[in-house]
Amino acid sequence: MALRLQGEHALARRALDVAAARFEEATALAEERGMRPLLAHCRLGIGRTRALRGDRAGAREAIDAALGEYRAMAMPYWIARAEAALIDSGA
């Protein structure tokens, strides 16, 4: 969780390389431990980071993955956030 929060903080500062690294680190740990909500949050962060880099296809892939996970876990608040991120990303 701390790595994801570091990624969010870096993303807010537009430190995209740092954000990407933190989200990737958090993703690896979340996958190993089966932490599905954290994994979805990280994928959403990765998608938002890719969108800011101009990588629309990569952004869509990551955000779609997060959206699928949120739907599978029935997390309506986060589903709405991921859908908004898709729109914002232009993907």
PyMOL Python script that loads the backbone (N, CA, C, O; Angstrom):
from pymol import cmd

cmd.read_pdbstr("""\
ATOM      1  N   MET A   1       0.834  -1.185   0.000  1.00  0.00           N
ATOM      2  CA  MET A   1       0.000   0.000   0.000  1.00  0.00           C
ATOM      3  C   MET A   1       0.879   1.250   0.000  1.00  0.00           C
ATOM      4  O   MET A   1       0.562   2.230  -0.674  1.00  0.00           O
ATOM      5  N   ALA A   2       1.961   1.222   0.737  1.00  0.00           N
ATOM      6  CA  ALA A   2       2.842   2.398   0.805  1.00  0.00           C
ATOM      7  C   ALA A   2       3.442   2.713  -0.564  1.00  0.00           C
ATOM      8  O   ALA A   2       3.570   3.882  -0.929  1.00  0.00           O
ATOM      9  N   LEU A   3       3.808   1.687  -1.318  1.00  0.00           N
ATOM     10  CA  LEU A   3       4.365   1.922  -2.652  1.00  0.00           C
ATOM     11  C   LEU A   3       3.327   2.536  -3.580  1.00  0.00           C
ATOM     12  O   LEU A   3       3.649   3.417  -4.377  1.00  0.00           O
ATOM     13  N   ARG A   4       2.091   2.080  -3.483  1.00  0.00           N
ATOM     14  CA  ARG A   4       1.034   2.664  -4.304  1.00  0.00           C
ATOM     15  C   ARG A   4       0.817   4.131  -3.944  1.00  0.00           C
ATOM     16  O   ARG A   4       0.652   4.973  -4.827  1.00  0.00           O
ATOM     17  N   LEU A   5       0.818   4.430  -2.669  1.00  0.00           N
ATOM     18  CA  LEU A   5       0.657   5.824  -2.246  1.00  0.00           C
ATOM     19  C   LEU A   5       1.815   6.685  -2.726  1.00  0.00           C
ATOM     20  O   LEU A   5       1.616   7.842  -3.096  1.00  0.00           O
ATOM     21  N   GLN A   6       3.019   6.135  -2.723  1.00  0.00           N
ATOM     22  CA  GLN A   6       4.165   6.866  -3.273  1.00  0.00           C
ATOM     23  C   GLN A   6       3.964   7.112  -4.763  1.00  0.00           C
ATOM     24  O   GLN A   6       4.307   8.177  -5.276  1.00  0.00           O
ATOM     25  N   GLY A   7       3.405   6.118  -5.455  1.00  0.00           N
ATOM     26  CA  GLY A   7       3.104   6.284  -6.877  1.00  0.00           C
ATOM     27  C   GLY A   7       2.078   7.368  -7.110  1.00  0.00           C
ATOM     28  O   GLY A   7       2.224   8.174  -8.029  1.00  0.00           O
ATOM     29  N   GLU A   8       1.040   7.401  -6.291  1.00  0.00           N
ATOM     30  CA  GLU A   8       0.003   8.435  -6.419  1.00  0.00           C
ATOM     31  C   GLU A   8       0.600   9.827  -6.160  1.00  0.00           C
ATOM     32  O   GLU A   8       0.283  10.789  -6.859  1.00  0.00           O
ATOM     33  N   HIS A   9       1.453   9.912  -5.160  1.00  0.00           N
ATOM     34  CA  HIS A   9       2.090  11.194  -4.847  1.00  0.00           C
ATOM     35  C   HIS A   9       2.980  11.649  -6.008  1.00  0.00           C
ATOM     36  O   HIS A   9       2.949  12.817  -6.393  1.00  0.00           O
ATOM     37  N   ALA A  10       3.758  10.745  -6.553  1.00  0.00           N
ATOM     38  CA  ALA A  10       4.623  11.076  -7.689  1.00  0.00           C
ATOM     39  C   ALA A  10       3.781  11.466  -8.901  1.00  0.00           C
ATOM     40  O   ALA A  10       4.140  12.386  -9.636  1.00  0.00           O
ATOM     41  N   LEU A  11       2.673  10.778  -9.110  1.00  0.00           N
ATOM     42  CA  LEU A  11       1.790  11.095 -10.229  1.00  0.00           C
ATOM     43  C   LEU A  11       1.222  12.506 -10.079  1.00  0.00           C
ATOM     44  O   LEU A  11       1.145  13.255 -11.054  1.00  0.00           O
ATOM     45  N   ALA A  12       0.832  12.861  -8.875  1.00  0.00           N
ATOM     46  CA  ALA A  12       0.294  14.201  -8.628  1.00  0.00           C
ATOM     47  C   ALA A  12       1.335  15.289  -8.901  1.00  0.00           C
ATOM     48  O   ALA A  12       0.991  16.400  -9.305  1.00  0.00           O
ATOM     49  N   ARG A  13       2.606  14.960  -8.676  1.00  0.00           N
ATOM     50  CA  ARG A  13       3.695  15.908  -8.945  1.00  0.00           C
ATOM     51  C   ARG A  13       4.176  15.833 -10.388  1.00  0.00           C
ATOM     52  O   ARG A  13       5.067  16.582 -10.789  1.00  0.00           O
ATOM     53  N   ARG A  14       3.592  14.934 -11.164  1.00  0.00           N
ATOM     54  CA  ARG A  14       3.974  14.687 -12.560  1.00  0.00           C
ATOM     55  C   ARG A  14       5.406  14.134 -12.680  1.00  0.00           C
ATOM     56  O   ARG A  14       6.083  14.352 -13.685  1.00  0.00           O
ATOM     57  N   ALA A  15       5.848  13.427 -11.651  1.00  0.00           N
ATOM     58  CA  ALA A  15       7.121  12.709 -11.696  1.00  0.00           C
ATOM     59  C   ALA A  15       6.795  11.319 -12.252  1.00  0.00           C
ATOM     60  O   ALA A  15       6.721  10.343 -11.505  1.00  0.00           O
ATOM     61  N   LEU A  16       6.603  11.247 -13.560  1.00  0.00           N
ATOM     62  CA  LEU A  16       6.037  10.051 -14.185  1.00  0.00           C
ATOM     63  C   LEU A  16       6.935   8.823 -14.097  1.00  0.00           C
ATOM     64  O   LEU A  16       6.432   7.710 -13.947  1.00  0.00           O
ATOM     65  N   ASP A  17       8.240   8.999 -14.186  1.00  0.00           N
ATOM     66  CA  ASP A  17       9.140   7.847 -14.061  1.00  0.00           C
ATOM     67  C   ASP A  17       9.065   7.244 -12.667  1.00  0.00           C
ATOM     68  O   ASP A  17       9.038   6.024 -12.508  1.00  0.00           O
ATOM     69  N   VAL A  18       9.033   8.099 -11.670  1.00  0.00           N
ATOM     70  CA  VAL A  18       8.928   7.629 -10.283  1.00  0.00           C
ATOM     71  C   VAL A  18       7.581   6.957 -10.064  1.00  0.00           C
ATOM     72  O   VAL A  18       7.506   5.887  -9.460  1.00  0.00           O
ATOM     73  N   ALA A  19       6.516   7.586 -10.554  1.00  0.00           N
ATOM     74  CA  ALA A  19       5.176   7.012 -10.403  1.00  0.00           C
ATOM     75  C   ALA A  19       5.112   5.618 -11.029  1.00  0.00           C
ATOM     76  O   ALA A  19       4.627   4.674 -10.405  1.00  0.00           O
ATOM     77  N   ALA A  20       5.597   5.496 -12.245  1.00  0.00           N
ATOM     78  CA  ALA A  20       5.561   4.201 -12.938  1.00  0.00           C
ATOM     79  C   ALA A  20       6.328   3.142 -12.151  1.00  0.00           C
ATOM     80  O   ALA A  20       5.855   2.016 -11.999  1.00  0.00           O
ATOM     81  N   ALA A  21       7.500   3.500 -11.655  1.00  0.00           N
ATOM     82  CA  ALA A  21       8.312   2.548 -10.896  1.00  0.00           C
ATOM     83  C   ALA A  21       7.603   2.094  -9.626  1.00  0.00           C
ATOM     84  O   ALA A  21       7.594   0.904  -9.310  1.00  0.00           O
ATOM     85  N   ARG A  22       7.012   3.030  -8.903  1.00  0.00           N
ATOM     86  CA  ARG A  22       6.333   2.672  -7.646  1.00  0.00           C
ATOM     87  C   ARG A  22       5.105   1.805  -7.909  1.00  0.00           C
ATOM     88  O   ARG A  22       4.862   0.831  -7.197  1.00  0.00           O
ATOM     89  N   PHE A  23       4.330   2.165  -8.935  1.00  0.00           N
ATOM     90  CA  PHE A  23       3.154   1.350  -9.252  1.00  0.00           C
ATOM     91  C   PHE A  23       3.565  -0.060  -9.679  1.00  0.00           C
ATOM     92  O   PHE A  23       2.909  -1.035  -9.312  1.00  0.00           O
ATOM     93  N   GLU A  24       4.637  -0.172 -10.444  1.00  0.00           N
ATOM     94  CA  GLU A  24       5.105  -1.496 -10.879  1.00  0.00           C
ATOM     95  C   GLU A  24       5.581  -2.329  -9.690  1.00  0.00           C
ATOM     96  O   GLU A  24       5.289  -3.522  -9.609  1.00  0.00           O
ATOM     97  N   GLU A  25       6.311  -1.706  -8.773  1.00  0.00           N
ATOM     98  CA  GLU A  25       6.765  -2.416  -7.569  1.00  0.00           C
ATOM     99  C   GLU A  25       5.566  -2.891  -6.749  1.00  0.00           C
ATOM    100  O   GLU A  25       5.524  -4.038  -6.304  1.00  0.00           O
ATOM    101  N   ALA A  26       4.608  -2.014  -6.555  1.00  0.00           N
ATOM    102  CA  ALA A  26       3.420  -2.364  -5.777  1.00  0.00           C
ATOM    103  C   ALA A  26       2.621  -3.464  -6.467  1.00  0.00           C
ATOM    104  O   ALA A  26       2.078  -4.350  -5.807  1.00  0.00           O
ATOM    105  N   THR A  27       2.550  -3.406  -7.797  1.00  0.00           N
ATOM    106  CA  THR A  27       1.832  -4.428  -8.558  1.00  0.00           C
ATOM    107  C   THR A  27       2.455  -5.802  -8.338  1.00  0.00           C
ATOM    108  O   THR A  27       1.746  -6.781  -8.102  1.00  0.00           O
ATOM    109  N   ALA A  28       3.774  -5.870  -8.416  1.00  0.00           N
ATOM    110  CA  ALA A  28       4.460  -7.154  -8.229  1.00  0.00           C
ATOM    111  C   ALA A  28       4.174  -7.738  -6.847  1.00  0.00           C
ATOM    112  O   ALA A  28       3.898  -8.931  -6.719  1.00  0.00           O
ATOM    113  N   LEU A  29       4.238  -6.911  -5.829  1.00  0.00           N
ATOM    114  CA  LEU A  29       3.973  -7.392  -4.468  1.00  0.00           C
ATOM    115  C   LEU A  29       2.510  -7.785  -4.287  1.00  0.00           C
ATOM    116  O   LEU A  29       2.212  -8.788  -3.639  1.00  0.00           O
ATOM    117  N   ALA A  30       1.605  -7.006  -4.853  1.00  0.00           N
ATOM    118  CA  ALA A  30       0.175  -7.314  -4.732  1.00  0.00           C
ATOM    119  C   ALA A  30      -0.158  -8.627  -5.434  1.00  0.00           C
ATOM    120  O   ALA A  30      -0.961  -9.411  -4.929  1.00  0.00           O
ATOM    121  N   GLU A  31       0.453  -8.873  -6.591  1.00  0.00           N
ATOM    122  CA  GLU A  31       0.211 -10.129  -7.311  1.00  0.00           C
ATOM    123  C   GLU A  31       0.687 -11.316  -6.495  1.00  0.00           C
ATOM    124  O   GLU A  31      -0.019 -12.318  -6.379  1.00  0.00           O
ATOM    125  N   GLU A  32       1.879 -11.208  -5.929  1.00  0.00           N
ATOM    126  CA  GLU A  32       2.447 -12.301  -5.125  1.00  0.00           C
ATOM    127  C   GLU A  32       1.558 -12.654  -3.946  1.00  0.00           C
ATOM    128  O   GLU A  32       1.459 -13.819  -3.560  1.00  0.00           O
ATOM    129  N   ARG A  33       0.916 -11.651  -3.379  1.00  0.00           N
ATOM    130  CA  ARG A  33       0.152 -11.833  -2.151  1.00  0.00           C
ATOM    131  C   ARG A  33      -1.359 -11.965  -2.377  1.00  0.00           C
ATOM    132  O   ARG A  33      -2.125 -12.113  -1.424  1.00  0.00           O
ATOM    133  N   GLY A  34      -1.777 -11.910  -3.636  1.00  0.00           N
ATOM    134  CA  GLY A  34      -3.198 -12.054  -3.942  1.00  0.00           C
ATOM    135  C   GLY A  34      -4.053 -10.905  -3.431  1.00  0.00           C
ATOM    136  O   GLY A  34      -5.209 -11.105  -3.057  1.00  0.00           O
ATOM    137  N   MET A  35      -3.495  -9.720  -3.415  1.00  0.00           N
ATOM    138  CA  MET A  35      -4.197  -8.532  -2.923  1.00  0.00           C
ATOM    139  C   MET A  35      -4.920  -7.858  -4.090  1.00  0.00           C
ATOM    140  O   MET A  35      -4.428  -6.883  -4.659  1.00  0.00           O
ATOM    141  N   ARG A  36      -6.081  -8.386  -4.433  1.00  0.00           N
ATOM    142  CA  ARG A  36      -6.788  -7.955  -5.638  1.00  0.00           C
ATOM    143  C   ARG A  36      -7.162  -6.478  -5.647  1.00  0.00           C
ATOM    144  O   ARG A  36      -6.943  -5.818  -6.663  1.00  0.00           O
ATOM    145  N   PRO A  37      -7.712  -5.928  -4.577  1.00  0.00           N
ATOM    146  CA  PRO A  37      -8.035  -4.495  -4.626  1.00  0.00           C
ATOM    147  C   PRO A  37      -6.795  -3.625  -4.851  1.00  0.00           C
ATOM    148  O   PRO A  37      -6.828  -2.682  -5.641  1.00  0.00           O
ATOM    149  N   LEU A  38      -5.715  -3.945  -4.159  1.00  0.00           N
ATOM    150  CA  LEU A  38      -4.484  -3.178  -4.337  1.00  0.00           C
ATOM    151  C   LEU A  38      -3.963  -3.325  -5.762  1.00  0.00           C
ATOM    152  O   LEU A  38      -3.483  -2.358  -6.354  1.00  0.00           O
ATOM    153  N   LEU A  39      -4.054  -4.504  -6.298  1.00  0.00           N
ATOM    154  CA  LEU A  39      -3.616  -4.745  -7.667  1.00  0.00           C
ATOM    155  C   LEU A  39      -4.431  -3.891  -8.650  1.00  0.00           C
ATOM    156  O   LEU A  39      -3.869  -3.292  -9.567  1.00  0.00           O
ATOM    157  N   ALA A  40      -5.724  -3.839  -8.459  1.00  0.00           N
ATOM    158  CA  ALA A  40      -6.569  -3.018  -9.333  1.00  0.00           C
ATOM    159  C   ALA A  40      -6.212  -1.539  -9.205  1.00  0.00           C
ATOM    160  O   ALA A  40      -6.135  -0.829 -10.208  1.00  0.00           O
ATOM    161  N   HIS A  41      -5.996  -1.077  -7.981  1.00  0.00           N
ATOM    162  CA  HIS A  41      -5.620   0.327  -7.773  1.00  0.00           C
ATOM    163  C   HIS A  41      -4.300   0.648  -8.475  1.00  0.00           C
ATOM    164  O   HIS A  41      -4.153   1.707  -9.085  1.00  0.00           O
ATOM    165  N   CYS A  42      -3.357  -0.263  -8.385  1.00  0.00           N
ATOM    166  CA  CYS A  42      -2.057  -0.057  -9.044  1.00  0.00           C
ATOM    167  C   CYS A  42      -2.211  -0.008 -10.554  1.00  0.00           C
ATOM    168  O   CYS A  42      -1.595   0.824 -11.221  1.00  0.00           O
ATOM    169  N   ARG A  43      -3.026  -0.891 -11.089  1.00  0.00           N
ATOM    170  CA  ARG A  43      -3.239  -0.892 -12.546  1.00  0.00           C
ATOM    171  C   ARG A  43      -3.909   0.394 -13.003  1.00  0.00           C
ATOM    172  O   ARG A  43      -3.601   0.904 -14.080  1.00  0.00           O
ATOM    173  N   LEU A  44      -4.816   0.921 -12.201  1.00  0.00           N
ATOM    174  CA  LEU A  44      -5.425   2.204 -12.526  1.00  0.00           C
ATOM    175  C   LEU A  44      -4.359   3.300 -12.518  1.00  0.00           C
ATOM    176  O   LEU A  44      -4.339   4.154 -13.404  1.00  0.00           O
ATOM    177  N   GLY A  45      -3.481   3.277 -11.529  1.00  0.00           N
ATOM    178  CA  GLY A  45      -2.392   4.251 -11.475  1.00  0.00           C
ATOM    179  C   GLY A  45      -1.448   4.131 -12.659  1.00  0.00           C
ATOM    180  O   GLY A  45      -0.994   5.138 -13.202  1.00  0.00           O
ATOM    181  N   ILE A  46      -1.154   2.910 -13.055  1.00  0.00           N
ATOM    182  CA  ILE A  46      -0.298   2.683 -14.226  1.00  0.00           C
ATOM    183  C   ILE A  46      -0.973   3.258 -15.470  1.00  0.00           C
ATOM    184  O   ILE A  46      -0.327   3.902 -16.297  1.00  0.00           O
ATOM    185  N   GLY A  47      -2.265   3.021 -15.591  1.00  0.00           N
ATOM    186  CA  GLY A  47      -3.001   3.549 -16.742  1.00  0.00           C
ATOM    187  C   GLY A  47      -2.993   5.062 -16.776  1.00  0.00           C
ATOM    188  O   GLY A  47      -2.792   5.660 -17.833  1.00  0.00           O
ATOM    189  N   ARG A  48      -3.208   5.687 -15.632  1.00  0.00           N
ATOM    190  CA  ARG A  48      -3.187   7.146 -15.577  1.00  0.00           C
ATOM    191  C   ARG A  48      -1.795   7.688 -15.908  1.00  0.00           C
ATOM    192  O   ARG A  48      -1.669   8.721 -16.567  1.00  0.00           O
ATOM    193  N   THR A  49      -0.756   6.996 -15.453  1.00  0.00           N
ATOM    194  CA  THR A  49       0.616   7.407 -15.755  1.00  0.00           C
ATOM    195  C   THR A  49       0.885   7.304 -17.252  1.00  0.00           C
ATOM    196  O   THR A  49       1.447   8.218 -17.854  1.00  0.00           O
ATOM    197  N   ARG A  50       0.482   6.192 -17.842  1.00  0.00           N
ATOM    198  CA  ARG A  50       0.681   6.015 -19.290  1.00  0.00           C
ATOM    199  C   ARG A  50      -0.082   7.065 -20.086  1.00  0.00           C
ATOM    200  O   ARG A  50       0.404   7.553 -21.106  1.00  0.00           O
ATOM    201  N   ALA A  51      -1.272   7.410 -19.621  1.00  0.00           N
ATOM    202  CA  ALA A  51      -2.061   8.437 -20.316  1.00  0.00           C
ATOM    203  C   ALA A  51      -1.322   9.771 -20.308  1.00  0.00           C
ATOM    204  O   ALA A  51      -1.289  10.467 -21.323  1.00  0.00           O
ATOM    205  N   LEU A  52      -0.737  10.126 -19.187  1.00  0.00           N
ATOM    206  CA  LEU A  52       0.006  11.390 -19.107  1.00  0.00           C
ATOM    207  C   LEU A  52       1.259  11.369 -19.974  1.00  0.00           C
ATOM    208  O   LEU A  52       1.743  12.417 -20.401  1.00  0.00           O
ATOM    209  N   ARG A  53       1.777  10.185 -20.231  1.00  0.00           N
ATOM    210  CA  ARG A  53       2.934  10.046 -21.124  1.00  0.00           C
ATOM    211  C   ARG A  53       2.527  10.062 -22.592  1.00  0.00           C
ATOM    212  O   ARG A  53       3.380  10.121 -23.477  1.00  0.00           O
ATOM    213  N   GLY A  54       1.223  10.009 -22.847  1.00  0.00           N
ATOM    214  CA  GLY A  54       0.752  10.005 -24.227  1.00  0.00           C
ATOM    215  C   GLY A  54       0.591   8.619 -24.818  1.00  0.00           C
ATOM    216  O   GLY A  54       0.350   8.489 -26.019  1.00  0.00           O
ATOM    217  N   ASP A  55       0.720   7.575 -24.003  1.00  0.00           N
ATOM    218  CA  ASP A  55       0.589   6.195 -24.455  1.00  0.00           C
ATOM    219  C   ASP A  55      -0.867   5.759 -24.297  1.00  0.00           C
ATOM    220  O   ASP A  55      -1.227   5.112 -23.314  1.00  0.00           O
ATOM    221  N   ARG A  56      -1.696   6.121 -25.272  1.00  0.00           N
ATOM    222  CA  ARG A  56      -3.131   5.835 -25.168  1.00  0.00           C
ATOM    223  C   ARG A  56      -3.439   4.345 -25.130  1.00  0.00           C
ATOM    224  O   ARG A  56      -4.281   3.903 -24.348  1.00  0.00           O
ATOM    225  N   ALA A  57      -2.770   3.579 -25.962  1.00  0.00           N
ATOM    226  CA  ALA A  57      -3.032   2.137 -26.003  1.00  0.00           C
ATOM    227  C   ALA A  57      -2.641   1.487 -24.677  1.00  0.00           C
ATOM    228  O   ALA A  57      -3.382   0.661 -24.144  1.00  0.00           O
ATOM    229  N   GLY A  58      -1.489   1.857 -24.154  1.00  0.00           N
ATOM    230  CA  GLY A  58      -1.047   1.314 -22.874  1.00  0.00           C
ATOM    231  C   GLY A  58      -1.946   1.737 -21.736  1.00  0.00           C
ATOM    232  O   GLY A  58      -2.208   0.963 -20.815  1.00  0.00           O
ATOM    233  N   ALA A  59      -2.423   2.986 -21.805  1.00  0.00           N
ATOM    234  CA  ALA A  59      -3.336   3.487 -20.779  1.00  0.00           C
ATOM    235  C   ALA A  59      -4.634   2.693 -20.804  1.00  0.00           C
ATOM    236  O   ALA A  59      -5.138   2.270 -19.764  1.00  0.00           O
ATOM    237  N   ARG A  60      -5.163   2.499 -21.996  1.00  0.00           N
ATOM    238  CA  ARG A  60      -6.433   1.754 -22.122  1.00  0.00           C
ATOM    239  C   ARG A  60      -6.274   0.336 -21.599  1.00  0.00           C
ATOM    240  O   ARG A  60      -7.151  -0.163 -20.893  1.00  0.00           O
ATOM    241  N   GLU A  61      -5.177  -0.315 -21.931  1.00  0.00           N
ATOM    242  CA  GLU A  61      -4.939  -1.691 -21.482  1.00  0.00           C
ATOM    243  C   GLU A  61      -4.934  -1.773 -19.954  1.00  0.00           C
ATOM    244  O   GLU A  61      -5.605  -2.626 -19.374  1.00  0.00           O
ATOM    245  N   ALA A  62      -4.183  -0.894 -19.313  1.00  0.00           N
ATOM    246  CA  ALA A  62      -4.067  -0.926 -17.858  1.00  0.00           C
ATOM    247  C   ALA A  62      -5.385  -0.547 -17.179  1.00  0.00           C
ATOM    248  O   ALA A  62      -5.788  -1.182 -16.204  1.00  0.00           O
ATOM    249  N   ILE A  63      -6.048   0.479 -17.688  1.00  0.00           N
ATOM    250  CA  ILE A  63      -7.307   0.909 -17.079  1.00  0.00           C
ATOM    251  C   ILE A  63      -8.392  -0.141 -17.295  1.00  0.00           C
ATOM    252  O   ILE A  63      -9.198  -0.387 -16.397  1.00  0.00           O
ATOM    253  N   ASP A  64      -8.422  -0.760 -18.466  1.00  0.00           N
ATOM    254  CA  ASP A  64      -9.384  -1.843 -18.716  1.00  0.00           C
ATOM    255  C   ASP A  64      -9.160  -3.003 -17.743  1.00  0.00           C
ATOM    256  O   ASP A  64     -10.120  -3.592 -17.246  1.00  0.00           O
ATOM    257  N   ALA A  65      -7.899  -3.328 -17.474  1.00  0.00           N
ATOM    258  CA  ALA A  65      -7.591  -4.402 -16.523  1.00  0.00           C
ATOM    259  C   ALA A  65      -8.101  -4.036 -15.128  1.00  0.00           C
ATOM    260  O   ALA A  65      -8.699  -4.865 -14.443  1.00  0.00           O
ATOM    261  N   ALA A  66      -7.862  -2.800 -14.717  1.00  0.00           N
ATOM    262  CA  ALA A  66      -8.349  -2.348 -13.413  1.00  0.00           C
ATOM    263  C   ALA A  66      -9.873  -2.381 -13.375  1.00  0.00           C
ATOM    264  O   ALA A  66     -10.465  -2.828 -12.392  1.00  0.00           O
ATOM    265  N   LEU A  67     -10.497  -1.911 -14.433  1.00  0.00           N
ATOM    266  CA  LEU A  67     -11.955  -1.873 -14.497  1.00  0.00           C
ATOM    267  C   LEU A  67     -12.543  -3.277 -14.395  1.00  0.00           C
ATOM    268  O   LEU A  67     -13.533  -3.489 -13.694  1.00  0.00           O
ATOM    269  N   GLY A  68     -11.944  -4.221 -15.084  1.00  0.00           N
ATOM    270  CA  GLY A  68     -12.412  -5.606 -14.998  1.00  0.00           C
ATOM    271  C   GLY A  68     -12.302  -6.165 -13.593  1.00  0.00           C
ATOM    272  O   GLY A  68     -13.188  -6.883 -13.128  1.00  0.00           O
ATOM    273  N   GLU A  69     -11.212  -5.832 -12.920  1.00  0.00           N
ATOM    274  CA  GLU A  69     -11.031  -6.310 -11.553  1.00  0.00           C
ATOM    275  C   GLU A  69     -12.029  -5.649 -10.606  1.00  0.00           C
ATOM    276  O   GLU A  69     -12.600  -6.315  -9.742  1.00  0.00           O
ATOM    277  N   TYR A  70     -12.241  -4.352 -10.764  1.00  0.00           N
ATOM    278  CA  TYR A  70     -13.225  -3.663  -9.923  1.00  0.00           C
ATOM    279  C   TYR A  70     -14.624  -4.259 -10.126  1.00  0.00           C
ATOM    280  O   TYR A  70     -15.371  -4.446  -9.166  1.00  0.00           O
ATOM    281  N   ARG A  71     -14.966  -4.550 -11.369  1.00  0.00           N
ATOM    282  CA  ARG A  71     -16.282  -5.143 -11.642  1.00  0.00           C
ATOM    283  C   ARG A  71     -16.396  -6.527 -11.013  1.00  0.00           C
ATOM    284  O   ARG A  71     -17.431  -6.866 -10.439  1.00  0.00           O
ATOM    285  N   ALA A  72     -15.341  -7.326 -11.119  1.00  0.00           N
ATOM    286  CA  ALA A  72     -15.356  -8.670 -10.544  1.00  0.00           C
ATOM    287  C   ALA A  72     -15.497  -8.636  -9.023  1.00  0.00           C
ATOM    288  O   ALA A  72     -16.053  -9.556  -8.423  1.00  0.00           O
ATOM    289  N   MET A  73     -14.991  -7.575  -8.411  1.00  0.00           N
ATOM    290  CA  MET A  73     -15.084  -7.447  -6.955  1.00  0.00           C
ATOM    291  C   MET A  73     -16.279  -6.597  -6.519  1.00  0.00           C
ATOM    292  O   MET A  73     -16.457  -6.336  -5.329  1.00  0.00           O
ATOM    293  N   ALA A  74     -17.096  -6.166  -7.483  1.00  0.00           N
ATOM    294  CA  ALA A  74     -18.281  -5.350  -7.206  1.00  0.00           C
ATOM    295  C   ALA A  74     -17.924  -4.118  -6.368  1.00  0.00           C
ATOM    296  O   ALA A  74     -18.437  -3.927  -5.265  1.00  0.00           O
ATOM    297  N   MET A  75     -17.026  -3.282  -6.925  1.00  0.00           N
ATOM    298  CA  MET A  75     -16.579  -2.064  -6.252  1.00  0.00           C
ATOM    299  C   MET A  75     -17.070  -0.850  -7.046  1.00  0.00           C
ATOM    300  O   MET A  75     -16.308  -0.277  -7.825  1.00  0.00           O
ATOM    301  N   PRO A  76     -18.342  -0.448  -6.858  1.00  0.00           N
ATOM    302  CA  PRO A  76     -18.931   0.586  -7.704  1.00  0.00           C
ATOM    303  C   PRO A  76     -18.220   1.934  -7.676  1.00  0.00           C
ATOM    304  O   PRO A  76     -18.106   2.588  -8.712  1.00  0.00           O
ATOM    305  N   TYR A  77     -17.743   2.359  -6.523  1.00  0.00           N
ATOM    306  CA  TYR A  77     -17.031   3.640  -6.457  1.00  0.00           C
ATOM    307  C   TYR A  77     -15.813   3.612  -7.379  1.00  0.00           C
ATOM    308  O   TYR A  77     -15.571   4.557  -8.130  1.00  0.00           O
ATOM    309  N   TRP A  78     -15.057   2.528  -7.315  1.00  0.00           N
ATOM    310  CA  TRP A  78     -13.838   2.416  -8.113  1.00  0.00           C
ATOM    311  C   TRP A  78     -14.136   2.142  -9.581  1.00  0.00           C
ATOM    312  O   TRP A  78     -13.360   2.530 -10.455  1.00  0.00           O
ATOM    313  N   ILE A  79     -15.244   1.482  -9.855  1.00  0.00           N
ATOM    314  CA  ILE A  79     -15.663   1.301 -11.247  1.00  0.00           C
ATOM    315  C   ILE A  79     -15.878   2.674 -11.881  1.00  0.00           C
ATOM    316  O   ILE A  79     -15.414   2.934 -12.991  1.00  0.00           O
ATOM    317  N   ALA A  80     -16.576   3.536 -11.176  1.00  0.00           N
ATOM    318  CA  ALA A  80     -16.820   4.889 -11.685  1.00  0.00           C
ATOM    319  C   ALA A  80     -15.522   5.657 -11.873  1.00  0.00           C
ATOM    320  O   ALA A  80     -15.368   6.383 -12.855  1.00  0.00           O
ATOM    321  N   ARG A  81     -14.583   5.506 -10.940  1.00  0.00           N
ATOM    322  CA  ARG A  81     -13.288   6.194 -11.067  1.00  0.00           C
ATOM    323  C   ARG A  81     -12.512   5.697 -12.279  1.00  0.00           C
ATOM    324  O   ARG A  81     -11.907   6.488 -13.003  1.00  0.00           O
ATOM    325  N   ALA A  82     -12.531   4.380 -12.497  1.00  0.00           N
ATOM    326  CA  ALA A  82     -11.815   3.817 -13.643  1.00  0.00           C
ATOM    327  C   ALA A  82     -12.464   4.242 -14.954  1.00  0.00           C
ATOM    328  O   ALA A  82     -11.767   4.540 -15.924  1.00  0.00           O
ATOM    329  N   GLU A  83     -13.799   4.270 -14.990  1.00  0.00           N
ATOM    330  CA  GLU A  83     -14.487   4.726 -16.208  1.00  0.00           C
ATOM    331  C   GLU A  83     -14.144   6.184 -16.491  1.00  0.00           C
ATOM    332  O   GLU A  83     -13.942   6.559 -17.646  1.00  0.00           O
ATOM    333  N   ALA A  84     -14.078   7.001 -15.455  1.00  0.00           N
ATOM    334  CA  ALA A  84     -13.706   8.407 -15.634  1.00  0.00           C
ATOM    335  C   ALA A  84     -12.263   8.519 -16.118  1.00  0.00           C
ATOM    336  O   ALA A  84     -11.953   9.377 -16.945  1.00  0.00           O
ATOM    337  N   ALA A  85     -11.388   7.670 -15.615  1.00  0.00           N
ATOM    338  CA  ALA A  85      -9.990   7.685 -16.057  1.00  0.00           C
ATOM    339  C   ALA A  85      -9.880   7.321 -17.536  1.00  0.00           C
ATOM    340  O   ALA A  85      -9.044   7.874 -18.251  1.00  0.00           O
ATOM    341  N   LEU A  86     -10.723   6.391 -17.998  1.00  0.00           N
ATOM    342  CA  LEU A  86     -10.735   6.044 -19.426  1.00  0.00           C
ATOM    343  C   LEU A  86     -11.094   7.263 -20.266  1.00  0.00           C
ATOM    344  O   LEU A  86     -10.456   7.547 -21.280  1.00  0.00           O
ATOM    345  N   ILE A  87     -12.113   7.968 -19.831  1.00  0.00           N
ATOM    346  CA  ILE A  87     -12.541   9.173 -20.565  1.00  0.00           C
ATOM    347  C   ILE A  87     -11.447  10.218 -20.534  1.00  0.00           C
ATOM    348  O   ILE A  87     -11.118  10.809 -21.562  1.00  0.00           O
ATOM    349  N   ASP A  88     -10.880  10.451 -19.354  1.00  0.00           N
ATOM    350  CA  ASP A  88      -9.827  11.470 -19.213  1.00  0.00           C
ATOM    351  C   ASP A  88      -8.582  11.143 -20.031  1.00  0.00           C
ATOM    352  O   ASP A  88      -7.893  12.040 -20.517  1.00  0.00           O
ATOM    353  N   SER A  89      -8.302   9.848 -20.176  1.00  0.00           N
ATOM    354  CA  SER A  89      -7.088   9.430 -20.884  1.00  0.00           C
ATOM    355  C   SER A  89      -7.221   9.597 -22.394  1.00  0.00           C
ATOM    356  O   SER A  89      -6.221   9.638 -23.110  1.00  0.00           O
ATOM    357  N   GLY A  90      -8.446   9.694 -22.869  1.00  0.00           N
ATOM    358  CA  GLY A  90      -8.660   9.797 -24.308  1.00  0.00           C
ATOM    359  C   GLY A  90      -8.480   8.460 -25.001  1.00  0.00           C
ATOM    360  O   GLY A  90      -8.425   8.395 -26.229  1.00  0.00           O
ATOM    361  N   ALA A  91      -8.389   7.402 -24.223  1.00  0.00           N
ATOM    362  CA  ALA A  91      -8.155   6.066 -24.800  1.00  0.00           C
ATOM    363  C   ALA A  91      -9.456   5.432 -25.250  1.00  0.00           C
ATOM    364  O   ALA A  91      -9.453   4.311 -25.758  1.00  0.00           O
TER     365      ALA A  91
END
""", "prot")
cmd.dss("prot")
cmd.show_as("cartoon", "prot")
cmd.util.cbc("prot")
cmd.orient("prot")
